[in-house]
């Protein structure tokens, strides 16, 4: 059993991590780091609550799940690695390539390993896209488009939307879309992007169009807060046909309602000669946590810091491309 400390007790911790940590027998929550002990004890009455990470580090817990604001991730991972603890950290694991390189170097000198929480590798629609590409059902792919749009036209007062390091939608949702594309296609040849602040009073980026160039092939990654109609979540077009799917993976909605299994079947449209409706693979967030448990036996991360470094490099190039209105080489 893996004695686990949950660092932070906000939406991410209680929605995306707590249900799995309390369901799977491989994990044992021994404590929570939080400034709101009453909130923690209302849900977990039998665990210890620590005011600081340093207090929790002194315990015999071996896994630390970091769900704090993004600008704190790098320093907290460093504290854990220096104490030879294992880590699961929310994306982005760090904010710059330099921070990522320093964490990778540190991890190599310590006993702890770091996993990055890219749970959307386990979205059912993404798994379906991956399967279609692997089986070559649409032929040689030429265009891949992934969107994560919302209708949120007004700025809210929360750290993800305020000014400051680690804020903005490119770090928040863009990290997921970029990671998924890199899993499918590897490193691009070039990156071009438009990163936007469009909402009145916006203090951080709230929309983006990122293009990854793979020779003549293109990957388009988009998010915008003014989309009040349902737009395709995925589009993939190739020499033999196309695939299109609407709607977000239902696992997050299920977790918000307190259920681990979504229990909702989804469909997409595959066009090869003629349109046909196909079933979307079930999502596997639970499998991510099972793989996480296995990784602490095998000592091989499910999502490594090296994976996160590639995503961060794309984000840096996207911001630079947007500022300079140029297409940049990925090196």
C-alpha contacts under 8 A as a table, 3 or more apart, distances in Angstrom:
res1	aa1	res2	aa2	distance
1	X	25	X	7.10
1	X	26	X	4.78
1	X	27	X	5.47
1	X	28	X	6.41
2	X	26	X	5.99
2	X	27	X	4.75
2	X	28	X	5.81
2	X	61	X	7.63
2	X	62	X	6.68
2	X	63	X	6.79
2	X	293	X	7.82
3	X	27	X	6.22
3	X	28	X	4.85
3	X	29	X	5.96
3	X	30	X	6.03
3	X	60	X	7.50
3	X	61	X	4.71
3	X	62	X	5.73
3	X	63	X	6.35
4	X	27	X	6.61
4	X	28	X	5.75
4	X	29	X	4.72
4	X	30	X	5.75
4	X	31	X	7.00
4	X	61	X	5.45
4	X	62	X	6.24
4	X	63	X	4.72
4	X	64	X	5.81
4	X	65	X	7.33
5	X	29	X	5.97
5	X	30	X	5.97
5	X	31	X	4.88
5	X	32	X	5.44
5	X	33	X	7.30
5	X	56	X	7.38
5	X	61	X	6.45
5	X	62	X	8.00
5	X	63	X	6.28
5	X	64	X	4.85
5	X	65	X	6.22
6	X	9	X	7.37
6	X	13	X	7.36
6	X	29	X	7.31
6	X	31	X	6.47
6	X	32	X	4.68
6	X	33	X	6.27
6	X	64	X	6.04
6	X	65	X	4.92
6	X	66	X	6.50
6	X	67	X	7.64
7	X	13	X	7.99
7	X	32	X	5.75
7	X	33	X	4.66
7	X	34	X	6.82
7	X	53	X	7.28
7	X	64	X	6.76
7	X	65	X	5.71
7	X	66	X	4.77
7	X	67	X	5.86
7	X	68	X	6.75
8	X	13	X	6.49
8	X	32	X	6.96
8	X	33	X	5.59
8	X	34	X	5.27
8	X	66	X	6.71
8	X	67	X	5.34
8	X	68	X	5.29
9	X	12	X	7.55
9	X	13	X	5.19
9	X	14	X	6.26
9	X	32	X	7.45
9	X	33	X	7.53
9	X	34	X	6.10
9	X	36	X	7.94
9	X	40	X	7.07
9	X	67	X	7.48
10	X	13	X	5.45
10	X	14	X	6.23
10	X	67	X	7.71
10	X	68	X	7.94
11	X	14	X	5.40
11	X	15	X	5.75
11	X	16	X	7.92
12	X	15	X	5.28
12	X	16	X	5.38
12	X	17	X	6.94
12	X	67	X	6.40
13	X	16	X	5.85
13	X	17	X	5.14
13	X	18	X	5.99
13	X	67	X	5.86
14	X	17	X	6.07
14	X	18	X	5.02
14	X	19	X	7.21
15	X	18	X	6.41
15	X	19	X	6.85
15	X	252	X	7.98
15	X	255	X	5.87
15	X	256	X	6.09
15	X	258	X	7.97
16	X	19	X	6.85
16	X	20	X	7.65
16	X	252	X	7.74
16	X	255	X	7.03
17	X	20	X	5.65
17	X	21	X	6.16
18	X	21	X	5.04
18	X	22	X	6.00
19	X	22	X	5.44
19	X	23	X	6.08
19	X	255	X	7.77
19	X	258	X	7.79
19	X	260	X	6.88
20	X	23	X	4.98
20	X	24	X	5.88
20	X	260	X	7.67
20	X	286	X	6.71
20	X	289	X	6.88
21	X	24	X	5.88
21	X	27	X	5.63
21	X	28	X	7.01
21	X	29	X	6.93
22	X	25	X	7.64
22	X	27	X	7.15
22	X	28	X	7.28
22	X	29	X	7.35
24	X	27	X	6.05
24	X	290	X	7.88
25	X	28	X	7.34
26	X	293	X	6.57
27	X	293	X	7.80
29	X	32	X	7.89
29	X	47	X	7.11
30	X	47	X	5.43
30	X	48	X	6.51
30	X	61	X	7.07
31	X	47	X	5.01
31	X	48	X	4.53
31	X	49	X	5.59
31	X	50	X	7.23
31	X	56	X	7.50
32	X	40	X	7.44
32	X	47	X	7.19
32	X	48	X	6.41
32	X	49	X	4.92
32	X	50	X	6.14
33	X	49	X	5.77
33	X	50	X	4.66
33	X	51	X	5.78
33	X	52	X	6.03
33	X	53	X	6.21
33	X	56	X	7.08
34	X	37	X	6.22
34	X	40	X	7.68
34	X	49	X	6.68
34	X	50	X	6.28
34	X	51	X	5.72
34	X	52	X	7.37
35	X	51	X	5.83
36	X	39	X	5.55
36	X	40	X	6.65
37	X	40	X	5.07
37	X	41	X	6.14
37	X	49	X	6.10
38	X	41	X	5.19
38	X	42	X	6.14
39	X	42	X	5.27
39	X	43	X	6.87
40	X	43	X	5.47
40	X	44	X	5.73
40	X	45	X	7.27
40	X	49	X	7.46
41	X	44	X	4.75
41	X	45	X	4.16
41	X	46	X	7.25
41	X	47	X	7.44
42	X	45	X	6.00
44	X	47	X	5.94
50	X	53	X	7.17
50	X	55	X	6.24
50	X	56	X	6.13
51	X	55	X	7.21
52	X	55	X	5.48
52	X	56	X	6.81
53	X	56	X	5.12
53	X	57	X	6.10
53	X	76	X	7.64
54	X	57	X	5.08
54	X	58	X	6.79
54	X	79	X	7.81
55	X	58	X	5.67
55	X	59	X	7.60
56	X	59	X	5.59
56	X	61	X	7.94
57	X	60	X	7.81
57	X	61	X	7.49
57	X	80	X	7.06
57	X	83	X	7.09
61	X	64	X	7.59
61	X	85	X	7.98
62	X	85	X	5.28
62	X	86	X	5.90
63	X	85	X	6.11
63	X	86	X	4.72
63	X	87	X	5.52
63	X	88	X	7.38
64	X	80	X	7.45
64	X	85	X	7.16
64	X	86	X	6.27
64	X	87	X	4.87
64	X	88	X	6.24
65	X	87	X	5.91
65	X	88	X	4.70
65	X	89	X	5.82
65	X	90	X	7.98
66	X	73	X	7.14
66	X	76	X	7.68
66	X	77	X	7.99
66	X	87	X	7.35
66	X	88	X	6.19
66	X	89	X	4.66
66	X	90	X	6.18
67	X	89	X	6.53
67	X	90	X	5.57
68	X	72	X	6.57
68	X	73	X	6.95
68	X	90	X	7.88
69	X	72	X	5.84
69	X	73	X	7.11
69	X	159	X	7.35
69	X	160	X	7.95
69	X	166	X	7.59
70	X	73	X	5.39
70	X	90	X	7.78
70	X	91	X	7.37
70	X	92	X	6.29
70	X	93	X	7.25
70	X	94	X	7.19
70	X	95	X	7.66
70	X	165	X	7.78
70	X	166	X	5.11
70	X	167	X	7.44
71	X	74	X	7.20
71	X	94	X	7.35
71	X	95	X	7.09
71	X	165	X	5.77
71	X	166	X	5.14
72	X	75	X	5.81
72	X	76	X	6.20
73	X	76	X	5.21
73	X	77	X	6.02
73	X	89	X	7.06
73	X	90	X	7.78
73	X	92	X	7.79
73	X	93	X	5.75
73	X	94	X	6.07
74	X	77	X	5.24
74	X	78	X	6.20
74	X	93	X	6.32
74	X	94	X	5.11
74	X	95	X	7.85
74	X	99	X	6.99
74	X	103	X	7.56
75	X	78	X	5.01
75	X	79	X	6.33
76	X	79	X	5.09
76	X	80	X	6.31
77	X	80	X	5.09
77	X	81	X	6.10
77	X	87	X	6.92
77	X	89	X	7.53
77	X	103	X	7.90
77	X	114	X	7.97
78	X	81	X	5.16
78	X	82	X	6.03
78	X	103	X	6.93
78	X	106	X	7.79
79	X	82	X	5.23
79	X	83	X	6.45
80	X	83	X	5.17
80	X	84	X	6.31
80	X	85	X	5.11
80	X	86	X	7.04
80	X	87	X	7.04
80	X	112	X	7.85
81	X	84	X	4.72
81	X	85	X	5.42
81	X	86	X	7.01
81	X	87	X	7.86
81	X	106	X	7.42
81	X	107	X	6.55
81	X	110	X	6.25
81	X	111	X	7.50
81	X	112	X	5.62
81	X	113	X	7.58
82	X	85	X	7.56
82	X	110	X	6.89
84	X	110	X	5.74
84	X	111	X	4.98
84	X	112	X	4.61
85	X	111	X	7.21
85	X	112	X	4.72
85	X	113	X	7.40
86	X	112	X	4.44
86	X	113	X	4.96
86	X	114	X	5.96
86	X	296	X	7.81
87	X	112	X	7.31
87	X	113	X	6.30
87	X	114	X	4.69
87	X	115	X	6.07
88	X	114	X	5.92
88	X	115	X	4.71
88	X	116	X	5.68
88	X	117	X	6.40
89	X	93	X	6.04
89	X	114	X	7.39
89	X	115	X	6.39
89	X	116	X	5.05
89	X	117	X	5.82
90	X	93	X	6.13
90	X	116	X	5.95
90	X	117	X	4.88
90	X	118	X	7.53
91	X	94	X	7.71
91	X	116	X	6.21
91	X	117	X	5.90
91	X	118	X	6.68
91	X	171	X	7.99
91	X	172	X	7.70
91	X	175	X	6.99
91	X	308	X	7.95
92	X	95	X	6.64
92	X	116	X	7.91
92	X	166	X	7.97
92	X	171	X	6.53
92	X	172	X	7.61
92	X	175	X	6.73
92	X	308	X	7.26
92	X	312	X	7.69
93	X	100	X	7.78
93	X	116	X	6.45
93	X	305	X	7.57
93	X	308	X	6.78
94	X	97	X	7.87
94	X	99	X	6.05
94	X	100	X	5.97
94	X	312	X	7.80
95	X	99	X	6.77
95	X	100	X	7.72
95	X	165	X	7.61
95	X	166	X	6.34
95	X	312	X	6.89
96	X	99	X	5.25
96	X	100	X	6.38
96	X	312	X	6.38
96	X	313	X	7.63
96	X	316	X	7.50
97	X	100	X	4.96
97	X	101	X	6.09
97	X	309	X	6.15
97	X	312	X	6.26
97	X	313	X	6.15
98	X	101	X	5.16
98	X	102	X	6.24
99	X	102	X	5.20
99	X	103	X	6.29
100	X	103	X	5.17
100	X	104	X	6.16
100	X	305	X	6.98
100	X	306	X	7.87
100	X	308	X	7.70
100	X	309	X	5.72
101	X	104	X	5.10
101	X	105	X	6.20
101	X	309	X	7.46
102	X	105	X	5.14
102	X	106	X	6.16
103	X	106	X	4.95
103	X	107	X	6.01
103	X	305	X	7.67
104	X	107	X	5.16
104	X	108	X	6.48
104	X	305	X	6.29
104	X	306	X	7.13
105	X	108	X	5.39
105	X	109	X	6.97
106	X	109	X	5.36
106	X	110	X	6.56
107	X	110	X	5.24
107	X	111	X	7.47
107	X	112	X	6.79
107	X	113	X	6.46
107	X	114	X	7.57
108	X	111	X	7.93
110	X	113	X	7.94
113	X	296	X	7.88
113	X	299	X	6.88
113	X	300	X	7.82
113	X	301	X	7.01
114	X	301	X	6.64
114	X	304	X	6.56
114	X	305	X	6.76
115	X	292	X	7.71
115	X	301	X	5.38
115	X	302	X	6.22
115	X	303	X	5.28
115	X	304	X	5.44
115	X	305	X	7.02
116	X	302	X	7.84
116	X	303	X	5.29
116	X	304	X	6.15
116	X	305	X	6.79
116	X	308	X	7.14
117	X	303	X	7.16
118	X	121	X	6.09
118	X	176	X	6.65
118	X	179	X	7.63
118	X	303	X	7.01
119	X	122	X	5.63
119	X	123	X	7.45
119	X	285	X	6.23
119	X	288	X	6.65
120	X	123	X	4.93
120	X	126	X	7.78
120	X	176	X	6.49
120	X	180	X	7.60
120	X	285	X	7.86
121	X	126	X	6.77
121	X	127	X	7.32
121	X	180	X	6.21
122	X	126	X	7.13
122	X	127	X	6.59
122	X	283	X	5.63
122	X	284	X	4.94
122	X	285	X	5.62
122	X	287	X	7.85
122	X	288	X	6.96
123	X	126	X	5.34
123	X	127	X	6.27
123	X	249	X	5.88
123	X	251	X	7.74
123	X	282	X	7.76
123	X	283	X	4.77
123	X	284	X	6.58
123	X	285	X	7.38
124	X	127	X	5.07
124	X	128	X	6.17
124	X	249	X	6.36
124	X	280	X	6.16
124	X	281	X	4.87
124	X	282	X	4.87
124	X	283	X	3.86
124	X	284	X	6.99
125	X	128	X	4.94
125	X	129	X	6.25
125	X	234	X	7.90
125	X	245	X	7.52
125	X	249	X	6.59
125	X	280	X	5.81
125	X	281	X	6.57
125	X	283	X	7.60
126	X	129	X	5.05
126	X	130	X	6.18
126	X	180	X	7.67
127	X	130	X	5.04
127	X	131	X	6.18
127	X	281	X	6.59
127	X	283	X	7.71
128	X	131	X	5.06
128	X	132	X	6.20
128	X	280	X	5.92
128	X	281	X	5.66
129	X	132	X	5.12
129	X	133	X	6.21
129	X	236	X	7.86
130	X	133	X	5.23
130	X	134	X	6.10
130	X	184	X	6.70
131	X	134	X	5.06
131	X	135	X	6.07
132	X	135	X	5.24
132	X	136	X	6.05
132	X	137	X	5.55
132	X	138	X	7.03
133	X	136	X	5.02
133	X	137	X	6.66
133	X	138	X	7.08
133	X	139	X	7.88
133	X	141	X	7.45
136	X	139	X	4.90
136	X	140	X	6.86
137	X	240	X	7.15
137	X	241	X	7.75
137	X	272	X	7.88
138	X	141	X	6.79
138	X	237	X	6.95
138	X	238	X	5.21
138	X	239	X	6.38
138	X	240	X	4.57
138	X	241	X	4.63
138	X	242	X	5.93
138	X	243	X	7.61
138	X	272	X	6.84
139	X	238	X	5.35
139	X	239	X	4.90
139	X	240	X	4.53
139	X	241	X	6.90
140	X	238	X	5.18
140	X	239	X	5.32
140	X	240	X	7.27
141	X	144	X	7.55
141	X	217	X	7.54
141	X	236	X	7.08
141	X	237	X	5.82
141	X	238	X	3.90
141	X	239	X	6.48
142	X	216	X	7.49
142	X	217	X	4.74
142	X	218	X	6.40
142	X	236	X	7.76
142	X	237	X	5.87
142	X	238	X	5.07
142	X	239	X	7.37
143	X	217	X	6.01
143	X	218	X	5.09
143	X	219	X	5.96
143	X	220	X	7.75
143	X	235	X	7.82
143	X	236	X	5.73
143	X	237	X	5.13
143	X	238	X	6.83
144	X	218	X	6.46
144	X	219	X	4.77
144	X	220	X	6.22
144	X	234	X	7.53
144	X	235	X	5.79
144	X	236	X	4.49
144	X	237	X	6.49
145	X	219	X	5.79
145	X	220	X	4.61
145	X	221	X	5.91
145	X	222	X	7.87
145	X	233	X	8.00
145	X	234	X	5.70
145	X	235	X	5.01
145	X	236	X	6.34
146	X	177	X	6.81
146	X	219	X	7.97
146	X	220	X	6.36
146	X	221	X	5.05
146	X	222	X	6.46
146	X	232	X	7.95
146	X	233	X	5.75
146	X	234	X	4.76
146	X	235	X	6.63
147	X	177	X	7.83
147	X	221	X	5.87
147	X	222	X	4.76
147	X	223	X	5.73
147	X	231	X	7.87
147	X	232	X	6.96
147	X	233	X	5.06
147	X	234	X	6.55
148	X	173	X	7.19
148	X	222	X	6.45
148	X	223	X	5.01
148	X	224	X	7.53
148	X	233	X	6.52
149	X	222	X	7.40
149	X	223	X	4.74
149	X	224	X	5.06
149	X	225	X	6.18
149	X	226	X	7.79
149	X	227	X	6.06
149	X	231	X	7.59
150	X	223	X	7.55
150	X	224	X	6.31
150	X	225	X	4.84
150	X	226	X	6.51
150	X	227	X	5.56
150	X	228	X	6.98
151	X	224	X	7.84
151	X	225	X	4.93
151	X	226	X	4.86
151	X	227	X	4.99
151	X	228	X	5.04
152	X	155	X	7.52
152	X	225	X	4.92
152	X	226	X	6.28
153	X	199	X	6.26
153	X	225	X	5.73
153	X	226	X	5.61
154	X	199	X	6.51
154	X	200	X	7.23
155	X	161	X	6.95
155	X	199	X	6.86
155	X	200	X	7.44
155	X	201	X	6.89
155	X	202	X	6.25
156	X	161	X	6.67
157	X	161	X	6.77
157	X	162	X	6.62
158	X	161	X	5.63
158	X	162	X	6.08
159	X	162	X	5.04
159	X	163	X	7.63
159	X	164	X	8.00
159	X	167	X	6.49
160	X	166	X	7.46
160	X	167	X	4.48
160	X	168	X	5.66
160	X	169	X	7.51
160	X	172	X	7.53
161	X	167	X	5.96
161	X	168	X	5.68
161	X	169	X	7.80
161	X	202	X	7.46
161	X	203	X	6.55
161	X	204	X	5.75
161	X	205	X	7.86
161	X	206	X	7.81
162	X	167	X	6.56
162	X	168	X	7.73
162	X	202	X	7.74
162	X	203	X	5.37
162	X	204	X	6.10
163	X	167	X	6.53
163	X	203	X	4.90
163	X	204	X	5.46
164	X	167	X	5.87
164	X	204	X	7.81
166	X	171	X	6.56
167	X	171	X	6.70
167	X	172	X	7.44
167	X	204	X	6.37
167	X	205	X	7.93
168	X	171	X	5.85
168	X	172	X	6.38
168	X	204	X	4.85
168	X	205	X	4.73
168	X	206	X	6.08
169	X	172	X	4.69
169	X	173	X	5.53
169	X	174	X	6.38
169	X	204	X	7.74
169	X	205	X	5.84
169	X	206	X	5.18
169	X	207	X	6.42
169	X	208	X	7.86
169	X	223	X	7.93
170	X	173	X	5.84
170	X	174	X	4.22
170	X	175	X	6.55
170	X	195	X	7.75
170	X	205	X	6.92
170	X	206	X	7.57
170	X	207	X	7.28
170	X	208	X	6.74
170	X	315	X	7.23
171	X	174	X	5.45
171	X	175	X	5.33
171	X	315	X	7.54
172	X	175	X	5.99
172	X	176	X	7.56
173	X	176	X	5.45
173	X	177	X	6.64
173	X	223	X	7.80
174	X	177	X	5.16
174	X	178	X	5.93
174	X	221	X	7.77
174	X	222	X	7.97
174	X	223	X	7.79
174	X	315	X	7.95
175	X	178	X	5.31
175	X	179	X	6.00
175	X	311	X	6.47
175	X	312	X	7.77
175	X	315	X	7.79
176	X	179	X	5.21
176	X	180	X	6.20
177	X	180	X	5.21
177	X	181	X	6.31
177	X	221	X	6.52
178	X	181	X	5.15
178	X	182	X	6.19
178	X	221	X	7.39
178	X	311	X	6.09
178	X	314	X	7.53
179	X	182	X	5.13
179	X	183	X	6.18
179	X	307	X	7.81
179	X	308	X	7.76
179	X	311	X	5.85
180	X	183	X	5.14
180	X	184	X	6.44
181	X	184	X	5.19
181	X	185	X	5.97
181	X	186	X	7.35
181	X	219	X	7.57
182	X	185	X	5.21
182	X	186	X	4.47
182	X	187	X	6.14
182	X	311	X	7.72
183	X	186	X	5.95
185	X	188	X	7.63
187	X	310	X	7.71
187	X	330	X	7.58
188	X	191	X	7.17
188	X	212	X	5.81
188	X	213	X	5.61
188	X	214	X	5.29
188	X	330	X	6.41
189	X	212	X	7.48
189	X	213	X	5.56
189	X	214	X	5.42
189	X	215	X	6.84
189	X	329	X	6.10
189	X	330	X	5.51
190	X	212	X	6.07
190	X	213	X	4.99
190	X	214	X	7.21
190	X	327	X	6.57
190	X	328	X	5.40
190	X	329	X	4.34
190	X	330	X	5.08
191	X	210	X	7.32
191	X	211	X	5.82
191	X	212	X	4.89
191	X	213	X	6.13
191	X	314	X	7.18
191	X	317	X	6.54
191	X	318	X	6.43
191	X	321	X	7.37
191	X	327	X	5.75
191	X	328	X	5.29
191	X	329	X	6.40
191	X	330	X	6.59
192	X	210	X	6.03
192	X	211	X	5.20
192	X	212	X	6.71
192	X	317	X	7.64
192	X	318	X	6.00
192	X	321	X	5.47
192	X	322	X	7.25
192	X	325	X	7.91
192	X	326	X	6.57
192	X	327	X	4.59
192	X	328	X	6.34
193	X	208	X	7.21
193	X	209	X	5.52
193	X	210	X	4.28
193	X	211	X	5.88
193	X	318	X	5.02
193	X	319	X	7.14
193	X	321	X	5.60
193	X	322	X	5.20
193	X	325	X	7.77
193	X	327	X	7.78
194	X	208	X	5.61
194	X	209	X	5.17
194	X	210	X	6.43
194	X	318	X	7.32
194	X	319	X	7.71
194	X	321	X	7.32
194	X	322	X	4.66
194	X	325	X	7.83
195	X	205	X	6.55
195	X	206	X	7.99
195	X	207	X	6.08
195	X	208	X	4.37
195	X	209	X	6.47
195	X	210	X	7.82
195	X	318	X	7.37
195	X	319	X	6.49
195	X	322	X	5.76
196	X	205	X	5.31
196	X	206	X	6.11
196	X	207	X	5.05
196	X	208	X	5.78
197	X	202	X	6.08
197	X	203	X	7.48
197	X	204	X	6.36
197	X	205	X	4.58
197	X	206	X	5.27
197	X	207	X	6.51
198	X	202	X	6.91
198	X	205	X	7.83
198	X	206	X	6.67
198	X	207	X	7.35
199	X	202	X	5.19
199	X	206	X	7.33
202	X	205	X	7.39
202	X	206	X	7.56
205	X	208	X	7.73
206	X	223	X	7.90
206	X	224	X	6.67
206	X	225	X	6.56
207	X	222	X	7.44
207	X	223	X	5.15
207	X	224	X	4.50
207	X	225	X	6.58
208	X	221	X	7.73
208	X	222	X	5.52
208	X	223	X	5.43
208	X	224	X	6.72
209	X	220	X	6.96
209	X	221	X	5.76
209	X	222	X	4.59
209	X	223	X	6.83
210	X	220	X	5.89
210	X	221	X	5.05
210	X	222	X	6.38
210	X	318	X	6.55
211	X	218	X	6.76
211	X	219	X	5.54
211	X	220	X	4.73
211	X	221	X	6.32
212	X	218	X	5.94
212	X	219	X	4.97
212	X	220	X	6.63
213	X	216	X	7.22
213	X	217	X	6.21
213	X	218	X	5.09
213	X	219	X	6.57
214	X	217	X	4.96
214	X	218	X	6.06
214	X	219	X	7.87
215	X	218	X	7.86
224	X	227	X	6.36
227	X	230	X	7.48
227	X	231	X	7.81
230	X	246	X	7.16
230	X	247	X	7.17
231	X	246	X	6.53
231	X	247	X	7.76
232	X	235	X	6.73
232	X	244	X	6.68
232	X	245	X	5.71
232	X	246	X	4.47
232	X	247	X	6.92
233	X	244	X	7.72
233	X	245	X	5.77
233	X	246	X	5.04
233	X	247	X	5.89
233	X	248	X	6.67
234	X	243	X	7.74
234	X	244	X	5.65
234	X	245	X	5.31
234	X	246	X	6.99
235	X	242	X	7.34
235	X	243	X	5.69
235	X	244	X	4.58
235	X	245	X	6.72
236	X	242	X	5.58
236	X	243	X	5.17
236	X	244	X	6.62
237	X	241	X	6.08
237	X	242	X	4.34
237	X	243	X	6.51
238	X	241	X	5.39
238	X	242	X	6.09
240	X	272	X	6.12
240	X	273	X	8.00
241	X	270	X	7.50
241	X	271	X	5.33
241	X	272	X	4.61
241	X	273	X	7.18
242	X	270	X	5.87
242	X	271	X	5.13
242	X	272	X	6.80
243	X	268	X	7.20
243	X	269	X	5.62
243	X	270	X	4.47
243	X	271	X	6.24
244	X	268	X	5.86
244	X	269	X	5.23
244	X	270	X	6.62
245	X	267	X	7.15
245	X	268	X	4.49
245	X	269	X	6.28
246	X	268	X	7.08
249	X	252	X	7.10
249	X	283	X	7.35
250	X	253	X	5.40
250	X	254	X	6.31
250	X	262	X	5.93
250	X	264	X	6.89
251	X	254	X	5.04
251	X	255	X	6.18
251	X	260	X	7.36
251	X	261	X	6.99
251	X	262	X	5.03
251	X	283	X	6.83
251	X	285	X	7.62
252	X	255	X	5.05
252	X	256	X	6.21
253	X	256	X	5.08
253	X	257	X	6.42
253	X	262	X	7.76
254	X	257	X	5.05
254	X	258	X	6.32
254	X	259	X	5.09
254	X	260	X	6.42
254	X	261	X	6.88
254	X	262	X	5.13
255	X	258	X	4.86
255	X	259	X	5.00
255	X	260	X	5.63
255	X	261	X	7.99
255	X	262	X	7.78
256	X	259	X	7.43
259	X	262	X	6.82
260	X	286	X	7.51
262	X	283	X	7.98
265	X	279	X	7.42
265	X	280	X	7.10
265	X	282	X	7.31
266	X	279	X	6.11
266	X	280	X	5.28
266	X	281	X	7.96
267	X	277	X	6.39
267	X	278	X	5.49
267	X	279	X	4.56
267	X	280	X	5.12
268	X	277	X	5.76
268	X	278	X	5.45
268	X	279	X	6.49
268	X	280	X	6.47
269	X	275	X	6.54
269	X	276	X	5.75
269	X	277	X	4.79
269	X	278	X	6.16
270	X	275	X	5.76
270	X	276	X	5.36
270	X	277	X	6.27
270	X	278	X	6.70
271	X	274	X	5.26
271	X	275	X	4.24
271	X	276	X	6.17
272	X	275	X	6.61
284	X	287	X	5.04
284	X	288	X	6.59
285	X	288	X	5.11
285	X	289	X	6.82
286	X	289	X	5.36
286	X	290	X	6.40
287	X	290	X	4.86
287	X	291	X	6.06
288	X	291	X	5.08
288	X	292	X	6.11
289	X	292	X	4.71
289	X	293	X	6.26
290	X	293	X	5.15
290	X	294	X	6.38
291	X	294	X	4.96
291	X	295	X	6.09
291	X	302	X	6.65
292	X	295	X	5.06
292	X	296	X	6.87
292	X	301	X	7.45
292	X	302	X	6.39
293	X	296	X	5.68
293	X	297	X	7.27
294	X	297	X	5.32
294	X	298	X	6.27
295	X	298	X	4.98
295	X	299	X	5.23
295	X	300	X	5.20
295	X	301	X	5.49
295	X	302	X	6.56
296	X	299	X	5.07
296	X	300	X	7.27
296	X	301	X	7.86
301	X	304	X	5.33
303	X	307	X	6.32
303	X	308	X	7.66
304	X	307	X	5.13
304	X	308	X	6.51
305	X	308	X	4.90
305	X	309	X	6.09
306	X	309	X	5.00
306	X	310	X	6.64
307	X	310	X	5.47
307	X	311	X	6.73
308	X	311	X	5.11
308	X	312	X	6.21
309	X	312	X	5.07
309	X	313	X	6.12
310	X	313	X	5.07
310	X	314	X	6.40
311	X	314	X	5.21
311	X	315	X	6.38
312	X	315	X	4.99
312	X	316	X	6.18
313	X	316	X	5.10
313	X	317	X	6.21
314	X	317	X	5.12
314	X	318	X	5.97
314	X	330	X	7.77
315	X	318	X	4.97
315	X	319	X	6.26
316	X	319	X	5.29
316	X	320	X	6.24
317	X	320	X	4.97
317	X	321	X	5.85
317	X	328	X	6.84
317	X	330	X	7.75
318	X	321	X	5.04
318	X	322	X	6.10
319	X	322	X	5.13
319	X	323	X	6.23
320	X	323	X	5.14
320	X	324	X	6.12
321	X	324	X	5.24
321	X	325	X	5.30
321	X	326	X	5.06
321	X	327	X	5.97
321	X	328	X	6.44
322	X	325	X	5.09
322	X	326	X	7.17
